[in-house]
Amino acid sequence: MSSAIADYRRLWGAAGFSFVAVAYLGRIPLAMSQMGVLLLVAQATGRYGIAGATAGALAVANAVGAPLFGALADRIGQRPVVLAQSIAGSLGLVSVVVCADAGVSSAVLIVVAALTGLVMPQVGPLARVRWRPVLRRRVNEGRIRQDEVDRFVDLAFSYEGAGDEASFVLGPALVGVLGVLIGADGALLAAAALLLVFGSWFAVHETAALVPRGSEHAPTHGVQLWTSAFLALATAVFLMGVLFGSIQTGTTVLATKQGHPDVAGLIHAVLGIGSVVAALSLAAVPASILYATRMLWASGAMIVLASPLLIVDTIPQLVGVIAVMGFAVAPYLISAFALAGLIVPPARIGTAMTFMAGCTGLGYAAGASIAGRAADGAFGPAGHTPAFVVTIASMAAAFALSLSTQRILRNARIVS
């Protein structure tokens, strides 16, 4: 463990504190926005189905926009793209609050949320793109050796996975705390301010200039991205998104039933605590254990760990189950993103990382929407348990996918 800590210190030192801090804080608003919209609309309308559909619209639109803006960043650079997204996304979150407070129709709320999600930047995936150029510069400066680059890139992806999970802790937690102090609308306004400041800072950070653009890189034409292995990985993270969306919805329903709707964000944040610990611990996993194998074991573990959701009926019980589940979430997601980074051509890495993140958001949308309808009684009895059935079903599908694609994922290589 001490060697892993030393490696992380060297990694963060090579990147610089400002990059590590800004890249993390820049992703918090997206984590806040989904839970914030869900709570705001649920309180404004009293209907979980509409709330899930509105939060889902934001996530779906973000899933659509992420790879488009990622491809644009591959061509013209991250700086202008992310800066424009940060400003537009901040204005969009403010618009959601204004519309909700004004009591507009559900259709208008959904449209405004979708437009907001479309333009919000995916800072986490774009930060992953910057690590290899950053480390390459440190090699040229003599601060790290060339033969250490692959090891540090792998370490960086583990760290970024932990950062993503930590954002899912802090984001909903901030929504929960601010929701209690200043209301759900105040929480979304805070997310807008964070996006404007830290999203813009990430955009103009000096590391953005290190990422090769268009003609500076290998040509993107003729480079194959849509392989069977990459599509399998995209489907894998989609299913993880379903887990996030359905758990968030089920948590909101149970917390409301218990008379504490404003703590739903805090409850859901517990999922990320175990994920952060597991993510940082992955540095100690031997490289001989392939990413495909890690995904298989993690998905199987999630089925077992999620099963008690079917019998929880109090907030303490839910917190206990979610806390344990987190330890299997990070190995699954990090392995999927890391493997994608190995099999995707460098010229398409921005597109690939944002597409993967978009698939997670798309899964969140599907999970929140289906679980919301289930909680409203669309498929039978109403309540939180039907929502959690969606969670367990998504993990069963993830295990089946991992099992059936083991050979494809283990043999995957860059194709050009």
Disulfide bonds with the S-S distance in Angstrom:
none
